[in-house]
Amino acid sequence: MTSFKSIRARAAKRKGGEKALASLLPPAPDDRKLARLKDDRVLAEMTKRIFSAGFVWSVIENKWPGFEEAFLGFVPQRLLFQSEDFWHDLTRDTRIVRNGAKIMAVRDNARFVSDIAKEHGSFGKFLASWPAGDQIGLLEFLAKRGARLGGATGQYFLRFIGKDGFVLSRDVVACLRDAGLEIAETPTAKKDLRKIQDQFNAWAKESGLPLVQLSRICAMSIGQNYDAETLRRRTGGED
């Protein structure tokens, strides 16, 4: 396998030097901050990622104030108290994107967040306590217990909520394959995901960097070489 030092050097050369590369990296995650996160913000981020999946992200961002109003600030207990009529009416509510399946996923995830909060004190505390070295285990848990949180949606949810981890974008996968990791072009099998986790863990040990920064450097080392200004305009969670 290629050392991460070599991958970082390649990314730095593409971005105009080490200083320029460092300026494009996200901050290191803070589990203490994550543990203080309120459950309504967790459910809100789940919802934003679910509605953004397969959709133009900017549309969801522009309509987000309407989402906050329509879903009662995403307070799980308030949502779980609502009648079937409330949820039916949301399918005709122009403040949001009227996708019935995704709307009902909000109700399911309100229950999910509430249940985990009862077990751990809050969903944020639960996330903060999960080891970054087992992101694939956490993603599997989210996919099984949550609604529509599998695949890339779960990865982006963790990224935007502030949990350390990687996002398997096209460029990140290309970087891993170029480095010598034998995985599929679209890695979804458990065997491939375990290989990816183990490799990121090895690079974390080698470099001392959090997974989120390793993931971003990996993405910037290969593929389309966006200039710094374009990268800054792009969504912060996308590698």
trRosetta pair geometry for C-beta under 8 A, 3 or more apart (Angstrom, degrees):
i j d omega theta_ij theta_ji phi_ij phi_ji
1 179 5.6 28 -163 150 79 97
1 180 4.7 -153 -107 68 52 125
1 181 6.7 39 -114 -60 108 75
1 199 6.8 -165 -141 -131 152 107
1 202 7.6 65 91 102 158 148
2 6 5.2 -101 179 69 101 132
2 7 6.1 108 123 -49 121 95
2 178 7.4 -15 5 118 146 75
2 179 4.0 -112 36 -143 109 79
2 180 5.9 150 -11 -1 79 109
3 6 5.0 100 65 1 82 99
3 7 7.4 -150 101 -1 48 86
3 206 6.7 -163 -160 -178 86 154
4 7 5.2 -53 -150 39 47 114
4 8 6.0 49 152 -22 74 103
4 203 4.1 109 -62 -145 137 100
4 206 5.2 143 26 90 117 132
4 207 5.0 -71 96 -48 143 122
4 209 8.0 -147 149 30 150 124
4 214 6.9 -51 -140 -135 139 102
4 217 7.8 69 -172 101 100 137
5 8 5.9 -54 -147 37 28 110
5 9 6.4 31 153 -21 62 106
5 206 7.3 -111 -31 151 87 121
5 207 7.4 176 -64 -90 66 93
6 9 5.6 -52 -147 34 32 113
6 10 6.5 33 153 -19 64 104
7 10 5.8 -54 -152 34 32 112
7 11 6.5 31 151 -17 65 106
7 175 6.6 75 -144 -169 128 113
7 179 6.5 -20 -72 -89 125 120
7 217 6.6 100 126 133 103 106
7 218 6.2 -6 167 -105 139 63
7 221 4.9 -30 -173 -111 79 172
8 11 5.6 -54 -147 37 34 111
8 12 6.2 36 154 -21 67 106
8 21 7.5 119 -170 149 79 159
8 207 7.3 132 -42 -117 142 134
8 217 5.5 -15 -104 -180 76 140
8 221 7.4 -77 -83 -82 21 127
9 12 5.7 -52 -145 35 30 112
9 13 6.5 33 154 -21 63 104
10 13 5.8 -53 -150 33 30 112
10 14 6.5 28 153 -17 63 107
10 221 4.6 71 94 -154 109 100
10 222 7.7 29 126 -57 133 71
11 14 5.7 -59 -151 38 32 111
11 15 6.2 11 158 -4 68 115
11 21 5.6 99 123 -128 97 133
11 217 5.0 -154 21 -167 173 76
11 218 7.8 -70 -66 -69 137 13
11 220 4.4 75 -147 99 111 97
11 221 3.9 -65 -65 -78 90 80
12 15 6.1 -69 -141 48 28 99
12 16 8.0 -91 176 66 56 32
12 17 5.9 -13 176 177 93 18
12 18 4.7 -4 -140 -79 136 57
12 20 7.4 126 -152 61 66 88
12 21 4.5 -76 -102 -23 69 145
13 17 7.9 50 -97 -72 32 34
14 220 6.5 179 82 157 129 83
14 221 6.8 162 13 -127 140 37
14 225 5.1 -128 -173 -131 114 120
15 20 4.7 -170 135 112 96 111
15 21 4.6 122 70 -78 142 75
15 24 6.4 -110 -153 6 150 145
15 220 6.1 8 -52 169 124 129
15 225 8.0 -150 -71 -163 59 96
15 228 6.7 91 -161 -73 93 92
16 20 4.0 34 77 21 99 168
16 21 7.8 178 58 -39 64 71
16 228 7.3 -54 22 -40 133 120
17 20 4.9 93 60 11 79 103
17 21 6.9 -141 100 -6 40 90
18 21 5.6 -55 -147 37 33 113
18 22 6.2 35 156 -22 67 105
19 22 5.8 -52 -148 33 30 112
19 23 6.6 32 153 -23 62 105
20 23 5.8 -54 -154 30 32 114
20 24 7.0 24 152 -15 62 108
20 228 6.3 -100 -170 -79 105 134
21 24 6.0 -68 -160 35 35 107
21 25 7.1 42 148 -36 67 100
21 217 7.1 52 -180 -117 118 92
21 220 7.0 156 -135 112 94 150
22 25 5.8 -46 -156 11 39 117
23 228 7.3 19 93 -147 118 129
24 216 7.2 -170 125 158 90 125
24 220 6.8 104 108 -87 142 158
24 228 6.3 -124 -76 -131 116 86
24 231 5.6 4 -141 120 122 147
24 232 7.5 -110 -119 -66 83 79
25 213 5.0 29 -162 -130 121 99
25 216 5.7 145 -125 89 68 144
25 217 7.1 -1 -98 -57 108 88
26 212 5.4 -67 71 142 126 121
26 213 6.6 -142 54 -80 77 71
26 216 6.2 159 4 -41 94 154
26 236 6.7 102 -99 179 114 98
27 30 7.9 -13 128 -25 115 98
28 164 7.8 -2 -171 -95 66 114
28 210 4.9 135 -138 -7 84 138
28 212 7.5 155 -129 54 41 117
28 213 7.0 -34 -89 -28 71 125
29 34 7.0 16 177 -39 103 128
29 132 7.8 151 58 -91 142 135
29 162 5.6 136 -139 172 95 70
29 163 6.4 47 -147 -162 152 15
29 164 4.0 -137 26 -61 146 84
29 210 5.8 172 18 -173 91 159
29 212 6.1 117 -33 -2 104 138
30 33 4.0 55 97 12 114 113
30 34 6.6 167 94 -14 60 85
30 162 7.0 -39 48 175 70 123
31 34 5.1 -52 -143 39 40 117
31 35 6.2 46 155 -27 68 101
31 128 4.1 118 -171 -152 90 94
31 164 7.9 -48 -63 -8 92 108
32 35 5.8 -49 -149 30 30 113
32 36 7.0 24 152 -15 60 106
32 128 7.4 102 -71 -146 21 142
33 36 5.9 -62 -156 36 34 109
33 37 7.2 56 145 -47 62 90
33 162 6.5 -88 99 160 110 156
34 37 5.7 -31 -163 -8 40 120
34 124 5.3 -174 156 -168 60 92
34 127 5.6 -104 162 96 123 112
34 128 4.4 159 94 -78 109 98
34 161 7.1 74 -132 140 102 89
34 162 4.9 -163 -86 100 98 116
34 163 6.2 94 -128 -79 151 69
35 122 7.4 112 -174 69 56 120
35 124 5.2 136 -143 132 20 99
35 125 4.8 56 -146 -97 84 62
35 127 7.9 -157 -82 67 54 80
35 128 4.0 -40 -66 -1 87 165
35 129 7.8 82 -98 -38 107 77
36 124 6.4 -79 54 127 20 153
37 41 5.4 -110 -175 76 96 125
37 42 6.1 107 130 -55 119 92
37 122 7.2 168 78 142 64 131
37 123 7.5 -63 95 81 104 84
37 124 3.5 160 55 -96 91 139
37 127 7.9 -12 47 47 132 131
37 161 7.2 75 -168 -174 174 93
37 162 7.4 169 -57 41 142 132
38 41 5.1 90 66 7 80 102
38 42 7.4 -144 102 -6 43 87
38 122 7.3 -88 -131 -153 32 134
38 124 7.3 7 -21 -19 12 134
39 42 5.3 -51 -150 33 41 116
39 43 6.4 37 155 -15 71 103
39 75 7.7 74 91 -142 98 52
39 76 5.6 -53 137 -6 125 121
39 113 5.2 130 -167 160 104 119
39 114 7.3 83 180 -82 149 52
39 117 5.2 -16 -90 -79 137 145
39 122 5.8 -135 -57 -153 91 86
39 123 5.3 105 -115 10 81 108
39 124 7.5 -122 -73 -14 54 91
40 43 5.9 -54 -147 40 33 108
40 44 6.2 40 151 -24 65 106
40 73 5.8 -8 -167 140 141 85
40 74 4.5 124 -167 95 78 88
40 75 4.8 -26 -93 -85 119 54
40 76 7.0 -139 -85 -16 63 72
41 44 5.3 -47 -142 35 35 117
41 45 6.4 34 157 -18 65 103
41 74 7.4 116 -71 91 22 135
42 45 6.1 -58 -152 36 28 106
42 46 6.5 32 150 -19 63 105
42 113 5.6 152 98 -129 121 127
42 123 4.4 157 144 85 178 138
42 124 6.3 -142 -62 -56 124 78
42 127 7.8 -177 -119 -18 125 137
42 161 6.6 44 -122 -132 69 130
43 46 5.5 -49 -147 34 35 115
43 47 6.3 36 154 -20 65 107
43 74 4.3 177 92 177 109 109
43 76 5.8 166 -49 -68 151 88
43 79 7.9 -163 165 10 158 151
43 106 7.3 82 177 -156 104 79
43 109 6.0 147 -134 122 86 107
43 110 5.9 45 -131 -94 143 65
43 113 5.0 -80 -69 -22 99 164
44 47 5.8 -59 -152 37 29 112
44 48 6.4 29 153 -21 65 106
44 67 7.9 118 -146 123 86 116
44 68 7.2 17 -126 -100 122 83
44 71 7.9 156 -103 92 74 136
44 74 4.2 -153 -64 10 82 171
45 48 5.6 -49 -142 34 35 112
45 49 6.4 32 159 -15 66 104
45 157 6.0 119 134 -148 100 77
45 160 5.5 -177 -158 105 118 113
45 161 5.0 138 116 -80 163 90
46 49 6.2 -64 -154 38 27 106
46 50 6.3 24 153 -19 66 111
46 106 8.0 145 101 -115 106 63
46 109 5.1 -166 125 175 150 154
46 113 7.5 -142 -1 -59 149 121
46 146 7.0 -131 -146 -160 135 138
46 149 6.6 -40 -147 -93 103 115
46 157 5.7 31 -104 -132 58 131
47 50 5.7 -56 -144 37 31 111
47 51 6.2 19 162 -9 67 109
47 67 6.8 164 129 176 130 131
47 71 6.8 -65 -133 -31 171 178
47 74 6.6 -136 4 -109 141 125
47 105 7.8 154 -111 100 70 98
47 106 5.3 34 -104 -104 114 102
47 109 7.2 -171 -64 70 78 147
48 51 6.2 -61 -144 43 26 102
48 52 6.0 25 157 -21 63 114
48 60 6.2 127 -154 153 75 130
48 64 6.9 13 -108 -115 112 114
48 67 7.5 122 -84 116 78 165
48 160 7.4 -105 87 118 124 160
49 52 5.6 -58 -141 39 29 112
49 53 6.6 46 155 -40 62 96
49 149 7.9 62 95 -121 126 74
49 153 5.2 126 143 -163 107 78
49 156 5.0 163 -136 98 120 107
49 157 4.5 -112 15 -74 167 81
49 160 6.6 -176 -68 31 112 139
50 53 6.0 -42 -158 9 30 116
50 102 5.4 159 138 -148 111 102
50 105 5.6 -158 -173 104 159 145
50 106 7.8 -163 64 -66 149 73
50 109 7.9 -149 -32 -26 150 153
50 147 7.9 25 -111 105 147 82
50 148 4.9 75 -132 111 115 126
50 149 7.3 -56 -78 -78 102 64
50 153 6.0 55 -92 -159 55 135
51 55 6.4 -40 155 37 61 150
51 60 5.2 143 112 -118 110 129
51 67 7.5 -136 16 -108 166 143
51 96 7.8 -97 -123 -173 152 98
51 97 5.6 140 -160 45 117 130
51 99 7.1 163 -122 36 83 131
51 102 5.6 112 -88 167 72 147
52 55 5.7 -127 -154 62 30 100
52 57 4.9 32 -149 -110 114 77
52 60 4.9 -97 -82 19 80 161
52 156 7.6 -108 82 121 130 153
53 148 7.5 -158 35 167 152 110
53 152 7.1 145 -120 85 104 100
53 153 4.9 -29 -74 -85 137 109
55 59 6.4 -96 157 59 106 122
55 60 6.3 94 106 -40 127 112
55 97 7.0 -7 -138 -131 160 170
56 59 4.5 78 83 -3 100 109
56 60 7.5 175 93 -6 57 82
57 60 5.8 -59 -159 37 42 109
57 61 6.2 41 149 -20 73 107
57 235 6.0 -28 121 -67 163 145
58 61 5.4 -52 -145 38 37 115
58 62 6.2 37 156 -21 68 106
59 62 5.9 -56 -148 36 28 109
59 63 6.4 10 158 -4 64 112
59 97 7.4 77 128 -72 115 122
60 63 6.1 -68 -144 48 28 99
60 64 6.4 57 152 -65 64 87
60 67 7.7 24 -167 -37 78 146
60 97 6.9 -47 -96 -18 80 131
61 64 5.6 -25 -155 -22 31 119
63 66 5.0 -52 -179 42 76 118
63 67 6.2 85 124 -29 85 96
63 95 7.0 143 -173 168 98 52
63 96 6.5 128 150 -119 127 38
63 97 6.8 122 84 -37 160 81
64 67 5.1 -48 -148 30 44 117
64 68 6.5 47 155 -22 71 98
65 68 5.7 -50 -152 31 35 114
65 69 6.7 32 152 -15 65 104
66 69 5.7 -54 -149 38 35 110
66 70 6.0 31 157 -18 69 111
66 94 7.9 -72 -170 112 149 56
66 95 3.1 -162 -174 -178 113 89
66 96 5.8 -161 121 -60 106 59
67 70 5.9 -58 -139 41 28 108
67 71 5.9 -3 170 9 66 115
67 95 7.0 -175 -54 134 36 95
67 96 5.2 95 -94 -105 71 100
68 71 6.7 -71 -136 52 18 89
68 73 6.0 31 -176 -100 82 47
68 74 7.0 -63 -129 -15 63 97
69 72 7.9 26 176 -70 29 30
69 95 6.0 -81 70 174 113 158
70 90 6.1 109 172 -127 116 98
70 93 5.2 123 -129 143 132 153
70 95 4.8 174 -50 84 120 127
70 96 5.0 -94 44 -32 164 121
71 74 5.3 33 120 -72 117 66
71 79 6.6 0 -173 -94 81 123
71 90 7.8 56 -78 -122 74 138
71 96 7.7 83 -32 -78 98 145
71 106 6.0 -98 -126 180 132 151
72 75 6.1 -77 123 34 98 92
72 78 4.7 -136 133 122 139 133
72 79 6.0 179 55 -70 124 77
72 82 7.7 -177 -9 -55 149 131
73 78 7.3 48 57 49 95 152
74 79 7.2 -7 -146 -38 34 133
74 106 7.9 -104 -120 -162 85 111
74 110 7.9 -153 -165 -97 64 98
75 78 4.1 59 83 12 109 115
75 79 6.7 165 81 -14 56 87
76 79 5.9 -66 -151 39 30 108
76 80 6.1 23 159 -17 69 111
76 110 4.3 159 -139 -163 76 80
76 111 7.6 162 -166 -59 111 23
76 113 5.0 -145 -83 85 141 114
76 114 4.4 -178 146 -61 142 98
76 117 7.4 171 39 10 157 144
77 80 5.7 -54 -140 39 32 110
77 81 6.4 36 157 -25 63 107
77 114 6.6 120 -68 -109 69 126
78 81 5.9 -61 -155 31 29 113
78 82 7.3 41 148 -38 60 98
79 82 5.8 -42 -161 5 40 117
79 106 7.0 -109 -165 140 151 98
79 107 6.4 -155 154 -111 113 63
79 110 4.3 -118 86 -119 131 162
80 107 7.5 124 -95 -155 58 77
80 110 5.4 -166 -55 128 88 123
80 111 6.3 115 -101 -77 119 73
80 114 6.4 -5 -36 -31 149 160
82 86 3.7 -75 174 55 119 160
82 87 6.7 128 115 -39 121 83
83 86 5.2 119 58 -5 66 97
83 87 7.8 -138 103 5 46 85
84 87 5.9 -60 -157 41 41 106
84 88 6.1 42 148 -21 72 108
85 88 5.5 -56 -143 39 33 113
85 89 6.1 36 158 -24 67 105
86 89 6.0 -57 -152 32 25 110
86 90 6.9 32 149 -27 59 102
87 90 5.6 -44 -155 21 37 117
87 91 7.7 44 149 -24 59 93
87 103 6.6 142 -165 141 84 112
87 104 6.7 69 -176 -95 130 72
87 107 6.1 -8 -105 -54 136 140
88 91 6.1 -48 -169 18 41 112
89 92 6.2 -70 -166 45 46 98
89 93 6.4 65 138 -51 74 102
90 93 4.9 -39 -144 6 45 127
90 96 6.7 -4 -172 48 91 140
90 98 7.6 173 142 -124 62 77
90 103 5.0 160 112 -156 125 138
91 98 5.5 88 -169 -165 48 98
91 100 5.0 18 -114 -92 120 87
91 103 6.1 -136 -76 28 73 164
92 98 6.6 53 -91 -129 20 139
93 96 5.4 36 98 28 106 98
93 98 6.7 160 53 -91 59 98
94 98 7.6 -33 -93 -44 40 118
96 103 7.5 108 116 -94 144 103
97 102 7.4 3 94 75 106 143
98 103 7.5 -5 -151 -45 46 131
99 102 4.1 38 96 25 116 114
99 103 6.3 166 84 -20 58 85
100 103 5.6 -56 -145 33 30 113
100 104 6.5 23 160 -13 65 105
101 104 6.1 -58 -151 38 29 106
101 105 6.6 39 147 -28 62 103
101 148 7.7 120 141 -67 97 139
102 105 5.2 -44 -151 25 39 120
102 106 7.3 50 149 -26 61 90
102 148 6.7 -60 -115 41 70 176
103 106 5.9 -44 -168 16 38 113
103 107 7.7 33 141 -11 62 97
104 107 5.5 -45 -159 32 49 113
104 108 6.5 49 145 -17 71 103
104 147 7.7 -110 115 165 73 157
105 108 5.4 -53 -146 40 39 113
105 109 5.9 33 155 -16 70 108
105 147 4.0 -166 -143 119 82 122
105 148 4.5 -23 -131 16 151 126
106 109 5.9 -59 -142 43 28 105
106 110 6.3 39 152 -29 63 101
107 110 5.6 -47 -150 25 31 116
107 111 7.0 30 152 -14 60 100
108 111 5.9 -57 -162 35 34 110
108 112 6.4 37 143 -21 67 107
108 146 7.4 113 123 -171 102 51
108 147 3.7 75 92 -31 135 145
109 112 4.8 -45 -142 36 44 120
109 113 6.1 46 157 -20 71 99
109 146 5.6 32 -109 -153 91 92
109 147 5.3 -114 -50 36 85 99
109 149 7.4 116 -102 -45 120 121
110 113 6.0 -50 -145 37 28 108
110 114 6.2 29 154 -19 61 111
111 114 5.7 -58 -146 39 29 113
111 115 6.1 29 157 -21 66 108
112 115 6.0 -57 -147 34 25 109
112 116 6.5 17 159 -11 62 109
112 145 5.6 127 -139 141 112 91
112 146 4.9 88 -164 -104 170 67
112 147 7.0 -159 -24 -4 139 83
113 116 6.1 -60 -147 41 29 106
113 117 6.1 31 155 -23 65 110
113 123 5.0 -47 -148 -56 82 143
114 117 5.7 -56 -146 35 28 113
114 118 6.6 31 155 -22 63 103
115 118 5.9 -53 -154 30 31 112
115 119 6.8 23 151 -13 63 108
116 119 5.7 -61 -152 40 36 110
116 120 5.9 -14 166 19 73 114
116 123 5.1 68 95 -102 122 80
116 126 5.1 -46 168 -28 114 167
116 145 7.7 95 -60 140 114 146
117 120 6.7 -78 -130 57 24 80
117 121 6.9 -71 -167 102 61 22
117 122 5.0 5 -132 -125 91 34
117 123 5.3 -48 -69 -38 86 73
117 126 7.7 -104 -83 -16 43 123
119 126 7.3 57 84 -87 100 124
120 123 7.3 94 68 -97 123 27
120 125 5.0 -174 144 92 104 106
120 126 4.0 116 70 -70 168 91
120 129 7.1 -144 -155 21 130 139
121 125 4.6 9 72 38 108 160
121 126 8.0 173 49 -41 74 76
122 125 4.6 100 57 3 83 101
122 126 7.1 -142 96 -4 48 85
123 126 5.4 -52 -154 34 39 117
123 127 6.4 38 150 -18 69 103
124 127 5.8 -54 -148 37 33 109
124 128 6.2 32 155 -20 66 108
125 128 5.6 -54 -143 38 31 112
125 129 6.3 27 159 -19 64 110
126 129 6.1 -64 -151 36 26 107
126 130 6.9 29 153 -30 62 103
127 130 5.9 -53 -155 20 35 112
127 138 7.7 79 -132 -153 71 137
127 158 7.7 180 -151 -126 122 83
127 161 6.8 -73 -172 123 170 135
127 163 5.2 -99 174 -85 117 127
128 163 7.9 -133 -81 -106 46 90
130 134 6.9 -111 173 75 89 101
130 137 7.7 -160 -168 91 114 104
130 138 5.0 92 158 -88 151 123
130 163 7.6 9 66 -151 112 130
131 134 5.0 63 78 18 98 99
132 135 6.4 5 -170 -56 52 94
132 163 7.6 176 -102 171 87 80
132 164 4.1 -18 -116 88 133 119
132 165 6.5 -148 -149 -71 87 66
132 204 8.0 158 112 -123 121 166
132 210 7.1 -74 -176 -154 166 87
132 211 5.7 -169 170 -2 119 126
133 197 7.4 94 178 176 55 101
133 201 5.1 64 -139 -109 94 118
133 204 7.6 -134 -93 58 88 153
134 137 4.1 -10 162 24 105 123
134 138 6.5 115 113 -20 79 88
134 197 7.1 40 -123 -166 36 141
135 138 5.5 -57 -152 38 39 111
135 139 6.1 40 152 -21 71 105
135 158 7.2 126 -149 146 106 170
135 164 7.9 -113 -79 106 117 69
135 165 4.4 128 -121 -127 140 108
135 166 6.7 151 75 27 168 79
135 197 6.2 -169 48 -115 88 105
135 200 7.9 -16 22 78 130 148
135 211 6.9 -169 -39 142 142 173
136 139 5.5 -48 -143 37 35 114
136 140 6.4 41 154 -22 63 103
136 190 7.8 121 166 -145 133 68
136 193 4.6 131 -129 153 138 115
136 194 6.5 -126 66 -80 167 51
136 196 7.5 121 -63 73 127 101
136 197 4.8 -88 -9 -57 120 137
137 140 5.7 -52 -150 34 31 113
137 141 6.5 34 150 -21 63 105
138 141 5.5 -52 -150 34 34 115
138 142 6.4 35 153 -19 66 103
138 158 7.1 93 117 -94 130 140
138 163 7.7 -139 139 157 161 151
138 165 7.8 -108 66 -90 135 141
139 142 5.7 -51 -147 35 33 111
139 143 6.4 32 154 -19 64 106
139 150 7.7 85 170 -140 88 51
139 154 4.8 117 -141 124 84 140
139 155 6.7 7 -109 -67 127 71
139 158 7.5 -73 -81 -24 85 141
139 193 8.0 -125 68 -164 138 141
140 143 5.8 -55 -148 36 31 111
140 144 6.3 22 157 -13 65 110
141 144 6.0 -63 -146 40 28 105
141 145 5.9 -5 170 8 68 116
142 145 6.7 -68 -128 52 21 89
142 146 4.9 -14 -173 16 64 129
142 149 4.3 -102 154 127 101 129
142 150 7.4 171 104 -79 89 45
142 154 4.6 140 94 -131 139 121
142 157 7.2 173 -167 71 156 142
142 158 8.0 -125 -37 -52 160 104
143 146 6.9 -38 -87 52 12 91
143 149 5.8 -141 -86 89 45 79
143 150 3.7 66 -123 -93 109 86
143 151 7.6 95 -100 -11 122 53
143 154 6.1 -61 -58 -53 84 150
146 149 3.8 17 95 13 133 139
146 154 7.8 143 61 -98 138 103
148 153 6.4 -41 149 109 74 167
149 153 5.7 -130 -140 108 36 110
149 154 4.6 81 161 -83 76 90
149 157 6.3 -28 -145 1 99 157
150 153 6.5 49 64 49 38 107
150 154 5.8 -15 -133 -20 13 121
151 154 6.4 127 60 17 33 96
151 155 7.4 -67 138 0 41 102
151 188 7.5 -22 -107 -118 89 109
152 155 5.3 -57 -149 39 42 115
152 156 6.0 36 156 -16 75 105
152 167 7.3 59 -146 -162 83 92
152 168 7.2 -117 -97 62 83 86
153 156 6.1 -59 -147 41 28 105
153 157 6.2 34 152 -25 63 106
154 157 5.5 -50 -145 32 31 116
154 158 6.6 29 157 -15 64 103
155 158 6.1 -57 -155 36 30 107
155 159 6.4 29 150 -19 64 108
155 165 6.8 -147 -148 126 73 127
155 166 7.4 -42 -152 101 116 52
155 167 4.7 126 151 -120 122 71
155 168 6.4 -122 -102 16 168 80
156 159 5.3 -51 -143 37 38 115
156 160 6.0 26 162 -11 71 108
156 167 6.5 59 -76 -120 64 125
156 237 5.6 95 -149 136 82 136
156 238 7.9 2 -115 -83 110 67
157 160 6.3 -63 -143 43 25 100
157 161 5.9 18 161 -16 64 116
158 161 6.0 -60 -137 40 25 107
158 163 4.2 -70 -166 66 86 119
158 165 4.8 11 125 36 134 148
159 163 7.4 -72 -65 59 22 74
159 165 6.5 -109 -72 70 69 100
159 167 5.6 -4 -58 -58 143 119
159 212 6.9 134 -129 -120 83 109
159 237 4.2 119 121 -153 125 109
160 236 7.9 111 -108 84 78 100
160 237 4.8 -45 -68 -72 83 152
164 210 4.8 -104 -136 -174 124 115
164 211 5.0 109 162 39 92 100
164 212 5.4 -110 -140 -21 64 101
165 211 5.2 -4 -123 100 17 136
165 212 6.4 38 50 -69 38 79
165 215 7.5 29 126 -31 45 148
166 172 6.5 151 178 -171 109 150
166 196 7.4 -135 77 158 148 111
166 200 5.5 -119 -32 -105 140 155
166 211 5.1 -94 -44 168 79 107
166 212 7.3 -162 -82 -92 44 38
166 214 6.8 -54 -88 86 106 98
166 215 3.8 167 -130 -85 77 125
166 218 7.9 11 -139 35 118 143
166 239 7.8 -12 -169 -22 69 160
167 172 6.4 154 89 -8 62 158
167 215 5.7 99 27 174 68 144
167 237 7.1 116 -54 162 155 81
167 238 7.3 -116 109 -137 160 37
167 239 4.8 163 69 8 112 118
168 172 5.5 -131 -135 85 37 126
168 173 5.6 57 -172 -59 86 98
168 187 6.5 -110 -164 59 148 103
168 196 7.0 -8 -94 -163 119 161
169 172 4.8 95 49 7 75 103
169 173 7.1 -144 90 -3 38 87
169 219 6.0 35 63 -110 128 124
169 238 6.8 91 -85 -173 143 72
169 239 4.4 -167 11 78 135 91
170 173 6.1 -60 -152 39 28 108
170 174 6.3 29 151 -21 64 109
170 223 7.0 115 109 -107 96 150
171 174 5.4 -52 -144 37 34 115
171 175 6.3 40 154 -24 65 102
171 218 7.4 146 128 122 86 76
171 219 4.1 81 102 -145 123 74
171 220 7.8 68 147 -46 143 26
171 222 5.7 164 -163 82 87 90
171 223 4.0 -93 -110 9 103 152
171 224 7.5 -92 -82 32 127 77
171 239 6.4 -139 66 133 109 88
172 175 5.6 -50 -151 32 32 115
172 176 6.6 31 151 -18 63 104
172 215 5.7 -8 -116 -158 134 80
172 218 5.1 64 -129 107 72 121
172 219 5.0 -32 -64 -73 77 87
172 239 5.2 41 -47 115 116 140
173 176 5.7 -53 -150 36 34 112
173 177 6.3 30 154 -15 67 107
173 183 7.2 -115 -154 96 92 123
173 185 6.7 95 140 -166 135 44
173 186 7.6 1 -150 -98 170 33
173 187 6.3 -180 -125 5 119 107
174 177 5.8 -57 -145 41 30 108
174 178 6.0 32 155 -20 66 110
174 222 5.1 -154 109 122 113 139
174 223 5.8 114 64 -54 153 106
175 178 5.7 -57 -144 38 27 111
175 179 6.3 27 155 -21 63 108
175 218 4.0 156 105 180 163 90
175 219 6.7 -101 -21 -73 139 32
175 221 5.6 86 -117 66 120 110
175 222 4.9 -177 -79 17 79 135
176 179 5.7 -57 -150 34 28 112
176 181 4.4 -42 166 45 88 136
176 183 6.3 -3 120 34 125 131
176 196 6.3 -16 -139 -117 160 88
176 199 6.4 110 -139 96 105 158
176 218 7.1 24 -49 -169 73 137
177 180 7.9 134 179 -1 29 9
177 181 6.1 -84 -89 65 36 80
177 182 7.9 75 -128 -104 73 25
177 183 6.4 -113 -82 54 86 85
177 185 7.4 1 -61 -99 157 59
178 222 6.0 171 9 -100 156 151
179 199 7.6 126 96 -171 137 138
181 195 5.9 142 -168 148 110 117
181 196 7.1 91 167 -89 154 60
181 199 5.5 -39 -91 -68 137 159
182 195 7.3 -92 66 -167 65 163
183 187 4.6 -9 168 -87 119 130
183 192 4.2 104 -142 -147 100 103
183 195 5.6 -170 -73 82 110 136
183 196 6.4 44 -83 -58 162 95
184 187 4.9 149 58 -84 85 61
184 188 7.5 -47 68 17 136 67
184 189 6.9 94 3 12 130 109
184 192 5.7 -57 17 -94 90 157
187 192 3.8 -146 -153 139 107 137
187 193 6.3 155 146 -64 109 62
187 196 6.3 133 118 -40 158 134
188 192 7.1 41 40 60 24 130
188 193 7.4 6 -166 -48 20 109
189 192 4.6 88 64 9 88 103
189 193 6.9 -161 92 -6 44 88
190 193 5.6 -57 -144 40 33 111
190 194 6.2 36 156 -22 67 105
191 194 5.9 -54 -151 33 27 111
191 195 6.7 30 150 -19 61 104
192 195 5.6 -53 -153 33 35 114
192 196 6.4 35 151 -20 66 104
193 196 5.5 -51 -149 35 34 114
193 197 6.3 36 153 -19 66 104
194 197 5.7 -51 -145 36 33 111
194 198 6.2 32 156 -18 65 107
195 198 5.8 -58 -148 38 28 110
195 199 6.3 26 155 -19 64 108
196 199 5.8 -57 -148 36 29 109
196 200 6.4 25 157 -14 65 106
197 200 6.0 -58 -148 39 29 106
197 201 6.2 30 154 -20 65 109
198 201 5.6 -55 -147 37 30 114
198 202 6.4 32 153 -21 64 104
199 202 5.6 -52 -149 34 33 112
199 203 6.4 30 153 -15 66 105
200 203 5.7 -54 -145 40 34 109
200 204 6.2 41 152 -25 65 104
200 211 5.4 46 168 -127 127 101
200 214 5.9 136 -148 106 88 146
200 215 7.5 7 -124 -65 127 83
201 204 5.5 -50 -147 32 31 115
201 205 6.6 32 153 -18 63 103
202 205 5.8 -53 -152 35 32 111
202 206 6.3 32 150 -19 65 108
203 206 5.4 -52 -144 38 35 114
203 207 5.8 6 166 2 70 115
203 209 7.7 -35 136 55 89 103
203 214 5.3 120 113 -144 127 138
204 207 6.5 -68 -132 50 22 91
204 208 7.4 83 178 -90 55 7
204 209 6.3 -115 -126 70 62 60
204 210 7.1 20 -128 -134 110 20
204 211 6.2 -35 -78 -70 126 70
204 214 6.2 -82 -74 -40 75 149
205 208 8.0 22 -168 -64 18 47
207 214 6.8 149 54 -91 147 103
209 213 4.5 -106 177 83 117 122
209 214 5.3 143 99 -55 118 85
209 217 7.7 22 131 0 167 139
210 213 5.3 89 62 12 77 100
210 214 7.1 -140 101 -5 39 92
211 214 5.4 -56 -144 39 37 114
211 215 6.0 41 157 -24 69 105
212 215 5.8 -51 -148 33 28 114
212 216 6.6 25 154 -16 61 106
213 216 5.7 -52 -144 38 35 109
213 217 6.2 35 157 -17 67 105
214 217 6.0 -57 -147 39 28 108
214 218 6.1 34 153 -24 63 109
215 218 5.7 -54 -149 33 27 116
215 219 6.5 26 154 -18 62 106
215 239 5.3 -90 147 -89 97 152
216 219 5.7 -55 -150 35 32 111
216 220 6.4 21 156 -12 66 110
216 239 5.6 -133 -100 -115 53 98
217 220 5.8 -63 -146 43 32 105
217 221 6.3 38 154 -34 66 108
218 221 5.9 -58 -153 23 27 115
218 222 7.6 -22 167 18 58 107
218 239 7.4 16 73 -177 90 136
219 222 7.4 -98 -162 50 26 81
219 223 7.3 -40 -171 39 62 131
219 239 3.8 -170 -49 172 157 95
220 225 8.0 74 -165 -128 66 66
220 231 7.7 23 -103 -114 114 146
226 230 4.3 -122 -175 91 107 123
226 231 4.9 135 107 -59 123 84
226 234 7.3 20 157 -23 169 137
227 230 5.0 91 57 10 74 104
227 231 7.1 -140 97 -7 36 91
228 231 5.7 -58 -149 37 32 113
228 232 6.4 30 155 -20 66 106
229 232 5.8 -53 -149 34 32 111
229 233 6.6 29 153 -18 63 105
230 233 5.8 -58 -152 35 33 110
230 234 6.6 40 150 -29 65 102
231 234 5.6 -49 -152 23 35 115
234 238 5.8 -98 155 64 111 119
235 238 4.6 74 73 -4 99 112
